[in-house]
Amino acid sequence: MIKQTKDVRVSHFGYYDLPEVVGFETAFASERFDPHFWEAVDYRIPLVGEYYLSGARSNVHAYLSPGSATDRFIIVKPTYKAIRETIYVKGEPFNDNTNHSL
């Protein structure tokens, strides 16, 4: 599986290698995070209702700001819904040397 990432510049701190698709927090308990492609908007304290990135490098999510944050975060907006696709590719040739006769 190819890990899709992109470099995001954060102010004077440099670049971060972040996932191209992250889960955006939803209001539904059954689907806590809805996967979307995203775009960085700014790096600052998030305002009420804005999405910001948070989490460990391998588990980054976009959370909806309640407006009480005091730290700066990468502010993001969803651009496209992400749909997971599974494809099949040819592997090694199948070699069946067993006798299937009854």
C-alpha positions in Angstrom: 0.0 0.0 0.0 1.3 3.4 -0.9 1.2 6.0 1.8 0.0 9.3 0.3 1.5 12.3 2.0 2.2 15.9 1.3 4.6 18.5 2.6 2.9 21.5 4.4 4.9 24.6 5.4 4.1 25.8 8.9 5.2 29.4 9.3 8.9 29.6 10.2 8.9 26.1 11.7 9.5 24.5 8.3 7.7 21.7 6.5 5.7 18.8 7.9 5.1 15.5 6.0 1.4 14.9 6.7 -1.2 12.4 5.3 -3.0 13.5 2.1 -6.3 12.2 3.5 -7.3 12.8 7.1 -10.4 12.1 9.1 -12.6 15.1 9.8 -14.5 15.1 13.1 -18.3 14.7 12.6 -21.3 15.3 14.7 -22.4 11.6 14.3 -21.3 9.1 17.0 -21.4 6.2 14.5 -18.9 7.9 12.2 -16.5 9.9 14.4 -14.2 10.8 11.6 -15.1 11.2 7.9 -12.1 10.9 5.5 -11.4 13.9 3.2 -8.6 15.4 1.2 -7.7 18.7 2.7 -6.1 22.1 2.2 -4.1 24.1 4.7 -5.5 27.5 5.3 -3.3 29.0 8.1 -1.2 28.4 11.2 -2.8 30.1 14.2 -5.2 29.7 17.1 -8.4 28.2 15.6 -11.6 30.1 15.7 -15.0 28.6 16.7 -16.1 26.2 14.0 -12.8 25.9 12.2 -11.0 22.6 11.6 -7.5 22.1 12.9 -5.0 19.2 12.6 -3.9 17.4 15.7 -2.5 14.0 16.6 0.6 11.8 16.2 2.2 11.7 12.7 0.7 8.3 11.9 -2.7 9.2 13.3 -3.5 12.8 12.3 -7.2 14.0 12.4 -9.0 17.3 11.8 -10.9 18.4 14.9 -13.7 21.0 15.0 -12.6 23.9 17.3 -14.9 24.7 20.2 -13.1 28.1 20.4 -11.3 27.5 23.6 -7.9 26.6 22.2 -4.9 28.6 23.3 -2.2 26.9 21.1 -1.5 27.4 17.4 -2.5 24.6 15.0 -2.6 24.1 11.3 -6.0 25.3 10.2 -7.5 23.2 7.4 -10.6 22.9 5.3 -11.9 19.7 3.5 -11.7 19.8 -0.3 -12.9 16.4 -1.5 -14.5 13.4 0.2 -12.1 10.4 0.1 -13.4 7.1 -1.1 -11.4 3.9 -0.4 -10.9 1.7 -3.4 -9.5 -1.8 -3.4 -8.0 -3.1 -6.6 -6.6 -6.5 -7.6 -3.3 -6.9 -9.4 -1.6 -10.0 -10.7 0.8 -11.7 -8.3 2.9 -14.8 -8.8 1.6 -17.5 -11.1 -0.5 -20.1 -9.4 1.1 -23.5 -9.3 -1.2 -26.3 -8.1 0.6 -29.6 -8.0 -2.0 -31.4 -6.0 -4.2 -34.2 -7.4 -7.9 -33.2 -7.3 -9.3 -36.4 -8.7 -11.9 -38.2 -6.7 
